[in-house]
Amino acid sequence: MGKPLHFNAFVMNTTSHIQHGQWRRPDAGQTEFNDVNTWINLAKILEKAKFDAMFFADVSGLYGDTEADYDVYAHEGLQIPSNDPTVLLGALAVHTTQIGLATTSNIVQNHPFNFARQVSTLDHISNGRIAWNVVTGINENASRNYGLPALTDHTERYAWADEYIDVTYKLWEGSWDEGALLKDKKNGRYADPSKINKIYHQSKRYRVEGPHLPSPSKQRTPVLFQAGSSASGRDFAARNAEATFIIAPTPDVAKELIAETRRLAVSHGRRAEDIKFFQGLSFVIGDTEEEAREKSKHYDEFISVDGYLAHMAILDRTGRVYPKETKLKDLDTNTSKGMAEWAGKHITDREPTLEDVATLQSHSTRLEGTPEQIADQLETWQAAGVDGINVINWVIPGSFQEFADKVLPVLRARGLAQSEYSEGTLRQKLFGDGDLLNERHPAARYRGAFTQGPSNWEEADALRAKAPATV
Amino acid sequence: MGKPLHFNAFVMNTTSHIQHGQWRRPDAGQTEFNDVNTWINLAKILEKAKFDAMFFADVSGLYGDTEADYDVYAHEGLQIPSNDPTVLLGALAVHTTQIGLATTSNIVQNHPFNFARQVSTLDHISNGRIAWNVVTGINENASRNYGLPALTDHTERYAWADEYIDVTYKLWEGSWDEGALLKDKKNGRYADPSKINKIYHQSKRYRVEGPHLPSPSKQRTPVLFQAGSSASGRDFAARNAEATFIIAPTPDVAKELIAETRRLAVSHGRRAEDIKFFQGLSFVIGDTEEEAREKSKHYDEFISVDGYLAHMAILDRTGRVYPKETKLKDLDTNTSKGMAEWAGKHITDREPTLEDVATLQSHSTRLEGTPEQIADQLETWQAAGVDGINVINWVIPGSFQEFADKVLPVLRARGLAQSEYSEGTLRQKLFGDGDLLNERHPAARYRGAFTQGPSNWEEADALRAKAPATV
């Protein structure tokens, strides 16, 4: 028997998340994403199927050049309109009891003091089932929604992320010592002030006094997802992430990526297994190979070439889409050369067009076949080091229902999918090592760090001047 | 028959909100505020009783001097620990269908682009039942949690609030024209980009491009509560609020306050009835007068003198409480003179002590008597111009259950409380004039204002330079 893979539903509070054009299918319920029942219904299907988590991606603005048209995004429902995932989690938490709930929040969008409080509140509401996907990358429009003159430089963004996450770690792990909450009605002592600490955080962008307003939730720090793929991004993940998601084109590429991040994690004093890797995949499931092939063609018919090209930022300077029969070699965009090379590997009998690119993109994460064949392929991904799968839908809720009905039973028979939830918080369910971050995680150093801390800013600033490397 | 009063439950996501010390009662469920079931259960009781809304107050930091001890606040559970109300509303929205849900959010705590999106998402989730209590006042600790060197000057805070709310109005009312959402599967047109507008907002603190990411929710702008009592605060309310809450010591004082704000509203081009006034009151209900008197004494026994004094900021310079037998005339605090005068009106046989002050404070919002007597008193408040009551609890959920069981039936018999919800959004339920803000409200000027707007920042900045008073 194999070791169970983890499964997340990889969704977004919008119409067209990744597989563009599929919202036009008659059975596509994602067009009703404004209706909370769409999500409650999906959450219940996923929980019944023992998915580990429902993972909400997010953006903070439009894709593309900010001065260009956004016609294609609006037409395609491509991540606009989109709703906030964080406030949605409260609604889902009270209609489920086991499934993890992951939100995405960008460091640009919310002050860490407010964000940390919202997350602690959600972790209380859900009894310890919250995860946070830490995002630092923003498109131009997002930066201009938040008053930044232009896109912040890549390295600087990760320096900012380090500051941001440091504030949240201090609030979640260090501000309240264990046992601070007394709830002692008899003696009129609700909490013990000697165990509630101000953090006196000072860094380039943030000066935060504390204490954290909520008392500790079950997990304190939510389970941390991160998906940076640049050098700074991988380093940030290696230091901070408990789970990272990738969309690798092949198991071999995944293997390399995973090994490299695990090596980095170890170099930072963590263990290789401290980070779980989730590969994003879509599934085309047939009772026979032939049926799967037919279904795959059917999905192809709904591909919106415009949607894929817009998402991949292959647009002209005014933000408009090129004709889909445009040959790659005739394009003049930053990405067209690498794209032509990639497309050329798959299409050898003619000059690849933009339509080919969209179709290839849609196929790049597609696993096709009978449930048994899909299970075989998942074993290959697992052998490459993948711990779990981010299941990407064609339609909501149908794609998840189909995966639950057809593929999961086969995986269970092979021991590759869990049959029951284990007890406890999301972190405990994923790692089996308690509700809290392990001692190797950088946030752990803030436990108890403020108990004997400074009693005002003057002392805090003096301490920092003496030993800048410590808290 | 009278005209129905509105009723809100005036609560906070914490243990000790207003009636300090009552959490120590055996029947006090507010100690379990971390448990979402406490709130879901209360929401269901309130909805069954046809309360108009569940109103969550909030703070962004500790009370008191930031350098002083916060022992008393922790001991009393006095607004610490406390959880975020905004993310809680998602959980309550999906266990109710009619009751309004009001959150409090301070301009310091969340960027208006992010906040506006969270609120639109909640308004979608709740089908148009969200209200926002706009808060500008912050204590010292809150300002230091958000990196401000010190408390922002009062007038400056309202200038900031004007900017903040302006950004949200533009996003809620102006960014999406009516009819922008098409959901046209056949033609692959999810939305019409010509009806989705960037706002190009520029002011002292905010530069926000837009568009708003969510499509319009039923109410677009949430119902707006505000409770400023200073001159700038009243002016802000007169211009922006649809509901304001007061804690007036007598109906006569309320009458004056209400008349003044209504006059101000009219001077700003609004109508007197465009603002609803909610008075905060606690209820001591007996089947007989005698029983009510006994219950009142019982509540007195649970009064925490320390709690009231801390909430009223009557502490020594180190943040410690004075002995409760301390005479007011022996105190040296900013507020003690006015306080002594106020206490002297009620206590004439001896020098008032701090214990007297706490008791008087607890009694100042207390209506006592049989249900019929309470109904009589509520008629007096209504005659003074009050449109509704913010019901302040002793215990959760008992105080609300008791009010629903004993007082509401008597009020209904007199036509002073609704028996059924009317149809529609919270705004429609409260004003009976549609889901959206009326045309007299300042936010209405942004409707359609950006449809033919500038197409980039250069044009927007040039337009502003030409006509600074317009959008």
HADDOCK unambig.tbl for C-alpha pairs under 7 A between the chains (distance, minus, plus):
assign (segid A and resid 24 and name CA) (segid B and resid 185 and name CA) 4.42 0.50 0.50
assign (segid A and resid 24 and name CA) (segid B and resid 186 and name CA) 6.86 0.50 0.50
assign (segid A and resid 24 and name CA) (segid B and resid 188 and name CA) 6.42 0.50 0.50
assign (segid A and resid 31 and name CA) (segid B and resid 183 and name CA) 6.88 0.50 0.50
assign (segid A and resid 34 and name CA) (segid B and resid 124 and name CA) 5.88 0.50 0.50
assign (segid A and resid 35 and name CA) (segid B and resid 124 and name CA) 6.78 0.50 0.50
assign (segid A and resid 35 and name CA) (segid B and resid 125 and name CA) 6.36 0.50 0.50
assign (segid A and resid 36 and name CA) (segid B and resid 125 and name CA) 5.25 0.50 0.50
assign (segid A and resid 67 and name CA) (segid B and resid 456 and name CA) 5.97 0.50 0.50
assign (segid A and resid 70 and name CA) (segid B and resid 193 and name CA) 6.93 0.50 0.50
assign (segid A and resid 71 and name CA) (segid B and resid 193 and name CA) 5.15 0.50 0.50
assign (segid A and resid 74 and name CA) (segid B and resid 190 and name CA) 6.45 0.50 0.50
assign (segid A and resid 74 and name CA) (segid B and resid 191 and name CA) 5.04 0.50 0.50
assign (segid A and resid 74 and name CA) (segid B and resid 192 and name CA) 6.24 0.50 0.50
assign (segid A and resid 74 and name CA) (segid B and resid 193 and name CA) 5.42 0.50 0.50
assign (segid A and resid 75 and name CA) (segid B and resid 188 and name CA) 6.67 0.50 0.50
assign (segid A and resid 75 and name CA) (segid B and resid 189 and name CA) 4.43 0.50 0.50
assign (segid A and resid 75 and name CA) (segid B and resid 190 and name CA) 5.04 0.50 0.50
assign (segid A and resid 75 and name CA) (segid B and resid 191 and name CA) 5.25 0.50 0.50
assign (segid A and resid 75 and name CA) (segid B and resid 192 and name CA) 6.42 0.50 0.50
assign (segid A and resid 76 and name CA) (segid B and resid 188 and name CA) 6.65 0.50 0.50
assign (segid A and resid 76 and name CA) (segid B and resid 189 and name CA) 6.20 0.50 0.50
assign (segid A and resid 76 and name CA) (segid B and resid 190 and name CA) 5.76 0.50 0.50
assign (segid A and resid 77 and name CA) (segid B and resid 190 and name CA) 5.11 0.50 0.50
assign (segid A and resid 77 and name CA) (segid B and resid 191 and name CA) 6.55 0.50 0.50
assign (segid A and resid 80 and name CA) (segid B and resid 213 and name CA) 5.98 0.50 0.50
assign (segid A and resid 81 and name CA) (segid B and resid 213 and name CA) 5.19 0.50 0.50
assign (segid A and resid 81 and name CA) (segid B and resid 214 and name CA) 4.83 0.50 0.50
assign (segid A and resid 81 and name CA) (segid B and resid 215 and name CA) 5.55 0.50 0.50
assign (segid A and resid 82 and name CA) (segid B and resid 213 and name CA) 5.44 0.50 0.50
assign (segid A and resid 82 and name CA) (segid B and resid 214 and name CA) 5.03 0.50 0.50
assign (segid A and resid 83 and name CA) (segid B and resid 117 and name CA) 6.73 0.50 0.50
assign (segid A and resid 83 and name CA) (segid B and resid 121 and name CA) 5.42 0.50 0.50
assign (segid A and resid 83 and name CA) (segid B and resid 213 and name CA) 6.77 0.50 0.50
assign (segid A and resid 83 and name CA) (segid B and resid 214 and name CA) 5.24 0.50 0.50
assign (segid A and resid 84 and name CA) (segid B and resid 117 and name CA) 6.21 0.50 0.50
assign (segid A and resid 84 and name CA) (segid B and resid 118 and name CA) 5.57 0.50 0.50
assign (segid A and resid 84 and name CA) (segid B and resid 121 and name CA) 6.00 0.50 0.50
assign (segid A and resid 87 and name CA) (segid B and resid 87 and name CA) 4.82 0.50 0.50
assign (segid A and resid 87 and name CA) (segid B and resid 90 and name CA) 5.92 0.50 0.50
assign (segid A and resid 87 and name CA) (segid B and resid 118 and name CA) 6.40 0.50 0.50
assign (segid A and resid 87 and name CA) (segid B and resid 122 and name CA) 6.92 0.50 0.50
assign (segid A and resid 88 and name CA) (segid B and resid 90 and name CA) 6.06 0.50 0.50
assign (segid A and resid 90 and name CA) (segid B and resid 87 and name CA) 5.93 0.50 0.50
assign (segid A and resid 90 and name CA) (segid B and resid 88 and name CA) 6.06 0.50 0.50
assign (segid A and resid 90 and name CA) (segid B and resid 90 and name CA) 4.99 0.50 0.50
assign (segid A and resid 90 and name CA) (segid B and resid 91 and name CA) 4.62 0.50 0.50
assign (segid A and resid 91 and name CA) (segid B and resid 90 and name CA) 4.63 0.50 0.50
assign (segid A and resid 91 and name CA) (segid B and resid 91 and name CA) 4.11 0.50 0.50
assign (segid A and resid 91 and name CA) (segid B and resid 94 and name CA) 6.01 0.50 0.50
assign (segid A and resid 94 and name CA) (segid B and resid 91 and name CA) 6.01 0.50 0.50
assign (segid A and resid 109 and name CA) (segid B and resid 111 and name CA) 6.88 0.50 0.50
assign (segid A and resid 109 and name CA) (segid B and resid 114 and name CA) 5.99 0.50 0.50
assign (segid A and resid 110 and name CA) (segid B and resid 110 and name CA) 5.84 0.50 0.50
assign (segid A and resid 110 and name CA) (segid B and resid 111 and name CA) 6.41 0.50 0.50
assign (segid A and resid 110 and name CA) (segid B and resid 114 and name CA) 6.88 0.50 0.50
assign (segid A and resid 111 and name CA) (segid B and resid 109 and name CA) 6.90 0.50 0.50
assign (segid A and resid 111 and name CA) (segid B and resid 110 and name CA) 6.40 0.50 0.50
assign (segid A and resid 113 and name CA) (segid B and resid 145 and name CA) 6.78 0.50 0.50
assign (segid A and resid 114 and name CA) (segid B and resid 109 and name CA) 6.02 0.50 0.50
assign (segid A and resid 114 and name CA) (segid B and resid 110 and name CA) 6.88 0.50 0.50
assign (segid A and resid 117 and name CA) (segid B and resid 83 and name CA) 6.72 0.50 0.50
assign (segid A and resid 117 and name CA) (segid B and resid 84 and name CA) 6.21 0.50 0.50
assign (segid A and resid 118 and name CA) (segid B and resid 84 and name CA) 5.58 0.50 0.50
assign (segid A and resid 118 and name CA) (segid B and resid 87 and name CA) 6.40 0.50 0.50
assign (segid A and resid 121 and name CA) (segid B and resid 83 and name CA) 5.41 0.50 0.50
assign (segid A and resid 121 and name CA) (segid B and resid 84 and name CA) 5.99 0.50 0.50
assign (segid A and resid 122 and name CA) (segid B and resid 87 and name CA) 6.92 0.50 0.50
assign (segid A and resid 124 and name CA) (segid B and resid 34 and name CA) 5.87 0.50 0.50
assign (segid A and resid 124 and name CA) (segid B and resid 35 and name CA) 6.77 0.50 0.50
assign (segid A and resid 125 and name CA) (segid B and resid 35 and name CA) 6.35 0.50 0.50
assign (segid A and resid 125 and name CA) (segid B and resid 36 and name CA) 5.24 0.50 0.50
assign (segid A and resid 144 and name CA) (segid B and resid 208 and name CA) 6.00 0.50 0.50
assign (segid A and resid 144 and name CA) (segid B and resid 209 and name CA) 5.59 0.50 0.50
assign (segid A and resid 145 and name CA) (segid B and resid 113 and name CA) 6.79 0.50 0.50
assign (segid A and resid 145 and name CA) (segid B and resid 208 and name CA) 4.36 0.50 0.50
assign (segid A and resid 145 and name CA) (segid B and resid 209 and name CA) 4.92 0.50 0.50
assign (segid A and resid 145 and name CA) (segid B and resid 210 and name CA) 5.82 0.50 0.50
assign (segid A and resid 146 and name CA) (segid B and resid 207 and name CA) 6.91 0.50 0.50
assign (segid A and resid 146 and name CA) (segid B and resid 208 and name CA) 6.02 0.50 0.50
assign (segid A and resid 147 and name CA) (segid B and resid 206 and name CA) 6.08 0.50 0.50
assign (segid A and resid 147 and name CA) (segid B and resid 207 and name CA) 4.59 0.50 0.50
assign (segid A and resid 147 and name CA) (segid B and resid 208 and name CA) 5.82 0.50 0.50
assign (segid A and resid 183 and name CA) (segid B and resid 31 and name CA) 6.86 0.50 0.50
assign (segid A and resid 185 and name CA) (segid B and resid 24 and name CA) 4.43 0.50 0.50
assign (segid A and resid 186 and name CA) (segid B and resid 24 and name CA) 6.85 0.50 0.50
assign (segid A and resid 188 and name CA) (segid B and resid 24 and name CA) 6.42 0.50 0.50
assign (segid A and resid 188 and name CA) (segid B and resid 75 and name CA) 6.67 0.50 0.50
assign (segid A and resid 188 and name CA) (segid B and resid 76 and name CA) 6.66 0.50 0.50
assign (segid A and resid 189 and name CA) (segid B and resid 75 and name CA) 4.44 0.50 0.50
assign (segid A and resid 189 and name CA) (segid B and resid 76 and name CA) 6.21 0.50 0.50
assign (segid A and resid 190 and name CA) (segid B and resid 74 and name CA) 6.45 0.50 0.50
assign (segid A and resid 190 and name CA) (segid B and resid 75 and name CA) 5.04 0.50 0.50
assign (segid A and resid 190 and name CA) (segid B and resid 76 and name CA) 5.76 0.50 0.50
assign (segid A and resid 190 and name CA) (segid B and resid 77 and name CA) 5.12 0.50 0.50
assign (segid A and resid 191 and name CA) (segid B and resid 74 and name CA) 5.04 0.50 0.50
assign (segid A and resid 191 and name CA) (segid B and resid 75 and name CA) 5.24 0.50 0.50
assign (segid A and resid 191 and name CA) (segid B and resid 77 and name CA) 6.55 0.50 0.50
assign (segid A and resid 192 and name CA) (segid B and resid 74 and name CA) 6.25 0.50 0.50
assign (segid A and resid 192 and name CA) (segid B and resid 75 and name CA) 6.44 0.50 0.50
assign (segid A and resid 193 and name CA) (segid B and resid 70 and name CA) 6.93 0.50 0.50
assign (segid A and resid 193 and name CA) (segid B and resid 71 and name CA) 5.15 0.50 0.50
assign (segid A and resid 193 and name CA) (segid B and resid 74 and name CA) 5.41 0.50 0.50
assign (segid A and resid 206 and name CA) (segid B and resid 147 and name CA) 6.10 0.50 0.50
assign (segid A and resid 207 and name CA) (segid B and resid 146 and name CA) 6.91 0.50 0.50
assign (segid A and resid 207 and name CA) (segid B and resid 147 and name CA) 4.59 0.50 0.50
assign (segid A and resid 208 and name CA) (segid B and resid 144 and name CA) 6.01 0.50 0.50
assign (segid A and resid 208 and name CA) (segid B and resid 145 and name CA) 4.37 0.50 0.50
assign (segid A and resid 208 and name CA) (segid B and resid 146 and name CA) 6.04 0.50 0.50
assign (segid A and resid 208 and name CA) (segid B and resid 147 and name CA) 5.82 0.50 0.50
assign (segid A and resid 209 and name CA) (segid B and resid 144 and name CA) 5.60 0.50 0.50
assign (segid A and resid 209 and name CA) (segid B and resid 145 and name CA) 4.92 0.50 0.50
assign (segid A and resid 210 and name CA) (segid B and resid 145 and name CA) 5.84 0.50 0.50
assign (segid A and resid 213 and name CA) (segid B and resid 80 and name CA) 5.97 0.50 0.50
assign (segid A and resid 213 and name CA) (segid B and resid 81 and name CA) 5.20 0.50 0.50
assign (segid A and resid 213 and name CA) (segid B and resid 82 and name CA) 5.45 0.50 0.50
assign (segid A and resid 213 and name CA) (segid B and resid 83 and name CA) 6.77 0.50 0.50
assign (segid A and resid 214 and name CA) (segid B and resid 81 and name CA) 4.82 0.50 0.50
assign (segid A and resid 214 and name CA) (segid B and resid 82 and name CA) 5.02 0.50 0.50
assign (segid A and resid 214 and name CA) (segid B and resid 83 and name CA) 5.25 0.50 0.50
assign (segid A and resid 215 and name CA) (segid B and resid 81 and name CA) 5.55 0.50 0.50
assign (segid A and resid 456 and name CA) (segid B and resid 67 and name CA) 5.99 0.50 0.50
